[in-house]
Amino acid sequence: MKRKWFKHTMITVLAVAVAFGSVSAASAASKLSGKIVINGSSALLPLTLQAANEFKKLNPKVKISASAAGSVTGPQSVRKGIADIGACDWDASMDVPGFKAFEGQVANKVAVIPFAAVVNKGVKATNLTTKQLQGIFSGKITNWKEVGGDDAEIVVVNRAFGSGTRVNFQMKALDGVNFMSKGDNYKEVKSSGDMKTAIETTPNSIGYIDLVYVTDKMRALNINSYAPTEANIINGKYDVWAYGYYMTKGKPTGAVKAFIEYVQSKEFQNGSLKKLKFIPISAMKK
């Protein structure tokens, strides 16, 4: 009888201890409070929204709002004081072609973003060379038959100026060759979501987007015979990728610091981030 009583008492004590520990852990997590406003890259938006949902469950007193209007609006919003984090597809603390450095801002690396040239599902092309991509996006190649496809006019879909995806695609897929900017077969869209819709619904179209937005209504092309896969990027065979950054005014503090550290954590990097077709920053050698 004494043994049963002792066993029952110990189970009760352990249950209380576990419950108390859980309450304590929840209380510790909930001590963090504040509001985080994030603006910028639409390429990083799916990652940001997922991270925000997970972070708010752990820190219910922290409010997070996120929007995307292109990479350049991220550091611009931070500079104006209307955002705490500027999501950007390049290190905006340094000069890049077309954009001066945003002085006083710190670049917090959060992801590797794979970009792909994409075509409408009806297009037969599966592989293009750098030279062919340069010809298409500059307007010199105008028919799919010139690159082994059907006799059909190519519709070029481009991102508007200020897009980080545009900056990276021009630098890395086109080796800096300028885009065409007008014509009956030319369209320009504002966001990754708009690019997705345009490629899905426009016959004979070609554009570019990060892998998280690729659907079964489009095809991601091989470039120079290499597919935009994690393995090819890590091994240096596929070059059209970039680091994604959270820009902050000076070093982040408080809830902003905690949120960025959560996105950079092994748990998130090897979990939700990979499921969204991004690559953990630790996987890269450069």
N, C-alpha and C positions, 0 to 999 in steps of 0.2 A: 504493500500500500504506500509505504514511504517512498519507494522507488518511483511508483506511478506519479505520486504527488510532486516529487522532485523533477521528474521529466516534464510534467505539465507546466510547472513553474518556470523551468529553463526555457521551454518553447515560448511561453508568454513573454519572458524577459527579452529573448532574442527578437521576437516579433515587434515589441515596443522599440527596441534599439534600432531595428531596421527601419521602422516607420519614422522614428525620430531622426535617423540619419537622412532619410529621404526628404523629410520636411526641412532639415537643416540645409541640405544641398539645394533644394528648391529656393529656400530663403536666400542663400548665398548668391544663387544665379539671379534672383529677382532684384537684388540690390542695385544692379546696373540699370540706369535710366537715361532718358534723353531722346532726342529726335535726330535722325540721320536722313539727309536729303541727298539723293544720288542722281546725277544726270550725265548724259553723254552717249557713249557707244551703243548702237543697237545690236552689234555683234555680241557684246558682253551682256546684254539685257537678260537673256534666259538664265545665265549663270547668276547674275545679280538677284533676280527674283527668287530663284531657288534658295540661294544662300540667305536672303532676307527672311523667307518663310521659316527656315530651320533655326536661324538665329533668334527670331522673335519667340519661338516656342521655348527656347532656353532662357530668354530674357524678356518676359512679357511686358516690362515697363519701358522697353525701348521701342519707339515708333520709327518705321523706315518707309520712305516713299522713294520710288525709282521711276525714272522716265528716260527716254532715249530720243535724241534728235540729231545724232551724228557725233563722232568723236571730238571734233573741235569744240562743240558746245560744252563738253565736260570741263576742261580746264578754264574755259571762258566763264562758266557758271561759278566755279570756285573763285576765280579772280574777282568776280562781281559780288561775291558773298551770298549768292542765292543757293549754293549747293555746298555740302561738306565734302563730297567725293565726286570727282570728275572721272567717269569711266572713259578710257581712251585706248585706241589700238596702237599707239606709239608712245614713247617716252617724251611727254610734252615738256619736260624740264630741259630738253635739248632741242636745237634747231633740226628740222627735217625739211626736205624739199617742199616748198610752198607755205611753211609755217615757222615762225620764229618761236624760240623757247619762251615758256611762261615762267618768268623769273619768280623765285621764292616758293615755287611748288615742288613737292617731293613726289617722285614716282614710286608707287608701291606695286611691285610685280605680283600679279594674282593668277595668271593662266597663260597657257600656250594656245593660240587660236589658229587652227588649220583653215585655210581658205581654199576654195575650189572654183575653177571655171565650170559653169553649169549650162546645160542646154535643155530646152523643152523635150519632153519624152519622145516626141515624134522625130527628132533629129537623129540621124544614124551615126554621126561621128562619135567615136569613143576616145580618141587620142589626138591631141594637137601638139605641134612643136612650138617652141618660143617664137620662131619666125612666123608661123601661121597665126598665132594669137596676136602678134604685133600687127600683121596685115589686116586681120579682122577688126580689131578694136581701133585701129587708125583709119579705117574706111577704105583701105586699098584692096582688100579681098571682100567681095560683096555677095558671092554666090557659094552655096555649100558645095557645089560640084568642083570648085577650085581646090577643095581640101578633101576630096574623096566622097562627098555626100551627094544627095539628090540635087537636081536642077531647081533650086529654090533660093530666093533672096534671103540673105542673112539679116535678121533684126537684132541690132546691138542694143542691149540694155545696160546703162551705166548708172553708177551712183553719183549724186550731186557732190559738188566741191565741198570739202569739210568732212567727208566720210573717211574714217580710218581704214576701212576695208578698201576703198578706192586708192588711198595712199599706198597701202601694202601691195595691192595687186599690180599697180602701175610699176612700182619699184622692183617687185620680185618675179612677177609673171611676164611682164613686158619689158623688163630691163630699162625702165625709164622712158620708153617711147610714149609720145603723147596720144591721148584719146581723140577720136573724132568728136565733134561737138554739135553737129546738126545733120539734118537729112531726113528723108521720108522713112528710112529704115533705122532711125535712131530714137531711143527713148531714154529718159533720165528719171530716176526715182530717188526718194529721200531716205529710205531706211532699208534694213535687211528684210523686214517683213514685206515691204513694197516690192523689193526685188524678187522675193519668193513668189508672190502673187503674179508678177509680170511674167516670170519664166514659166510658171505652171500654165498660164492661160494664153500665152502668145506663141502661135506656131512659128517654127524656124528661128526661135530666139536663142541668144547666148548672153550670159551675164557672168556674175561672180558673187560668191556668198560664203559665209563660214559654215562649216559642216553641220552645225546644230540645226540649221534651217533647211537642209536638203531633204526632200520628200520623194516618194515613189512616182511623183508626177514630173520629175526632172531627172537628169543624169549628171553626175559629177564626172568630169572628163579626166583622163590621164593627161599629164603634161610631160612631154618628152619620154613617154612610155612608163611613167611612174604614177601610181594612184595616190590620192591624198589620204594616206593612212598614217596611223600613229607610228608604225614601224618604219615606214619610209621617211617620215619627218625626223624621227630620232636618229636614224642611220645616215641622215644627210643626203638622201636621194631625191627628196621632194622639198623644194625650197620656199614654197608659197605659204608661209606661216609667219606669225608675229607674236610677241608677248603682249598680253593685255595688262593694263595698268589702272590702278585707282590713284588718281592725282589728288593730293591734299595741300592745303596752305600750310607749309611747314610740316613738321613731323606730327602724325596724328596722335590724338589723346582721347581719353575717356571712351565713350561708346563707339566712336568712329574707329579708334585703335583696336578695340576688342572685336569689332565686326571684321575689319581687315585681317586680323590675326586668325579669326575663324575661317575665312575664305582660304587663307594660306595654310591652314592646319592639314596634317596628313589625313585626318578623317574625311574632310570635305574634298581635298584634292584627289584622293584615291577612291572616293565614293561618288557623290552626286556630280562632281565636276567631270569625271570620266564618263559617266552615263550620258552626259549632255554632249559628248564627242569633243570636249576640250582635252588637253593633255596637261598632266601635272608639271609644274615648273621644275620640279626636281629631276624630271626625266631628261632634261636637256643639258648638254655639255657646254653650251655657249649662251 
